[in-house]
Amino acid sequence: MSIQILRDIKGLRVLAIHPSDEEGRQLVDHLKRIGCFVETTWPIPEALPETVDLVLLAIEQEDRDALQKLMKTMTDASPTLIAIVGYENPATLALVLESEALAVVERPIKPFGLLTQIALARSLWIDRKERSRRVRKLERKLTGLQQIQKAKTILMAGQNLSEDEAFQTIRRQAMAKRLSMEDMAVAIIRANELLNFKTNDA
């Protein structure tokens, strides 16, 4: 994994949100030498583009309002974020924490330190995405189990079946209709809700 991350750094699409000063130009040069494709923007945009893999964001107290406005638009799907800071004071640290940056680059920016922080941030970002994927998968599975349980309860009450008989009924119907058991369960639940609605409406 770590070797692959280092290989993948070459070719990353990077957005540097940094003033167009000498440090900004040096940052772009460092990134290009690493092998990244670099775009720059300043002042701080209202939202991050969806076309980049990595964002390096200069964090300064005077830009607090713009930074917080940008941070409110960030989601789990946002690109990897690295903060660039010049002072380690409580106010700046608070902004860094609020940004949920996965790494921090200190000024003056050094090529070796930059590469290290990019590798670290990408590794953490990939791990976070994988954890989120697993959580979503478990949530879908749990929802499916709950739907199957609800459908079983409907069949047990409506057709006087045992729990196992209700389960096998759902399974057979799902196989016959070439559906997953979860989808079959949802169909049973909806049909029951529709029947109850018509009964109550009559």
C-alpha positions in Angstrom: 0.0 0.0 0.0 2.7 2.5 1.0 4.8 1.9 -2.1 1.7 2.3 -4.3 0.9 5.6 -2.6 4.3 6.9 -3.3 4.0 5.8 -7.0 0.6 7.4 -7.2 1.8 10.8 -6.1 3.3 11.2 -9.5 0.3 12.3 -11.6 -1.8 13.6 -8.8 -4.1 16.5 -9.7 -3.2 19.2 -7.2 -4.9 22.5 -6.4 -2.7 25.0 -4.5 -4.8 27.6 -2.8 -2.1 30.1 -2.0 -1.3 33.7 -2.7 0.6 34.3 -5.9 3.9 35.3 -4.2 7.4 33.8 -4.2 6.4 31.1 -1.8 3.5 30.2 -3.9 5.7 29.9 -7.0 8.2 27.7 -5.1 5.3 25.5 -3.9 4.2 25.0 -7.5 7.7 24.2 -8.6 8.1 21.7 -5.8 4.9 20.0 -6.7 5.8 19.8 -10.4 9.2 18.3 -9.6 7.4 15.6 -7.6 5.4 14.9 -10.7 2.0 16.4 -9.8 -0.2 18.3 -12.2 -0.8 21.7 -10.5 -3.5 24.3 -10.6 -3.4 27.5 -8.5 -6.1 29.8 -7.3 -6.3 32.8 -5.0 -8.3 34.2 -3.3 -9.8 31.3 -1.4 -12.7 29.8 -3.5 -16.2 29.2 -2.2 -15.9 25.5 -2.9 -13.4 22.9 -4.0 -13.5 21.6 -7.6 -14.4 17.9 -8.1 -11.5 17.5 -10.6 -8.6 17.5 -8.1 -7.1 14.7 -5.9 -5.2 16.9 -3.4 -5.6 20.5 -2.1 -2.9 22.5 -0.4 -4.5 25.3 1.5 -2.8 28.3 3.0 -4.3 29.0 6.4 -4.0 32.6 7.8 -6.0 34.3 10.4 -6.9 37.2 8.1 -8.6 34.8 5.8 -10.7 33.2 8.6 -14.1 34.1 7.1 -13.3 32.8 3.6 -11.7 29.6 5.1 -14.7 28.8 7.2 -17.1 29.4 4.3 -15.0 27.0 2.2 -14.9 24.4 5.1 -18.7 24.3 5.3 -18.8 23.0 1.7 -16.4 20.1 2.4 -17.7 16.5 2.6 -16.3 13.0 2.9 -16.1 13.1 -0.9 -13.8 16.1 -0.9 -10.2 15.7 -2.0 -7.3 15.2 0.3 -6.5 18.4 2.2 -3.2 19.6 3.5 -2.9 22.8 5.5 0.0 25.3 5.0 0.7 27.2 8.1 3.3 29.7 9.2 2.5 30.1 12.9 1.6 27.5 15.5 -0.7 29.6 17.7 -4.0 28.5 19.1 -6.1 30.5 16.6 -4.3 29.0 13.6 -4.4 25.5 15.1 -8.2 25.9 15.6 -8.6 26.6 11.9 -6.4 23.7 11.0 -8.5 21.4 13.1 -11.7 22.8 11.7 -10.5 22.2 8.2 -9.9 18.5 9.0 -6.7 18.6 7.2 -4.9 15.3 7.1 -1.4 16.8 7.2 0.3 20.1 7.8 3.2 21.7 5.9 5.1 24.4 7.8 6.7 27.4 6.3 9.2 27.7 4.9 8.1 24.9 2.6 10.8 22.3 2.0 10.6 19.7 -0.9 11.4 16.7 1.3 8.9 17.7 4.0 6.3 18.4 1.3 6.6 14.9 -0.2 6.4 13.3 3.2 3.2 15.1 4.2 1.6 14.4 0.8 2.3 10.7 1.2 1.0 10.7 4.8 -2.2 12.6 3.9 -3.0 10.4 0.9 -2.5 7.3 3.1 -4.9 8.6 5.7 -7.4 9.8 3.1 -7.4 6.3 1.4 -7.8 4.6 4.8 -10.7 6.9 5.7 -12.4 6.3 2.4 -12.1 2.5 2.8 -13.5 2.7 6.4 -16.4 4.8 5.1 -17.0 2.3 2.3 -17.1 -0.6 4.9 -19.4 1.4 7.2 -21.8 2.1 4.3 -21.7 -1.6 3.4 -22.5 -2.7 6.9 -25.3 -0.1 7.2 -26.9 -1.5 3.9 -26.6 -5.0 5.2 -28.2 -4.0 8.6 -31.0 -2.2 6.7 -31.5 -5.3 4.6 -31.7 -7.6 7.6 -34.2 -5.3 9.2 -36.4 -5.3 6.1 -36.3 -9.1 5.9 -37.3 -9.3 9.5 -40.2 -6.9 8.9 -41.3 -8.9 5.9 -41.1 -12.1 7.9 -43.3 -10.6 10.6 -45.9 -9.5 8.0 -46.0 -13.0 6.5 -46.1 -14.7 9.9 -49.1 -12.5 10.9 -50.9 -12.6 7.6 -50.4 -16.2 6.6 -50.0 -17.8 10.0 -46.4 -19.0 9.2 -43.5 -19.9 11.4 -40.5 -17.7 11.2 -38.6 -20.3 9.2 -41.5 -20.7 6.8 -41.8 -17.0 6.3 -38.0 -16.8 5.6 -38.3 -19.6 3.1 -41.3 -18.0 1.4 -39.3 -14.7 0.9 -36.3 -16.8 -0.3 -38.4 -18.7 -2.9 -40.2 -15.6 -4.2 -36.9 -13.8 -4.5 -35.3 -16.6 -6.5 -38.4 -16.9 -8.7 -38.4 -13.2 -9.5 -34.6 -13.0 -9.6 -34.4 -10.4 -6.9 -32.3 -10.2 -3.8 -34.0 -11.2 -0.6 -33.7 -7.6 0.6 -35.5 -6.3 -2.5 -38.2 -9.0 -2.1 -38.6 -8.0 1.5 -39.1 -4.3 0.4 -41.8 -5.4 -2.1 -43.7 -7.4 0.6 -43.5 -4.4 3.0 -44.8 -2.0 0.3 -47.6 -4.4 -0.7 -48.6 -4.7 2.9 -48.6 -0.9 3.4 -50.7 -0.5 0.2 -53.2 -3.1 1.4 -53.5 -1.5 4.8 -53.9 2.0 3.1 -56.8 0.7 0.9 -58.4 -1.1 3.9 -58.3 2.1 6.0 -59.5 4.1 3.1 -62.5 1.9 2.5 
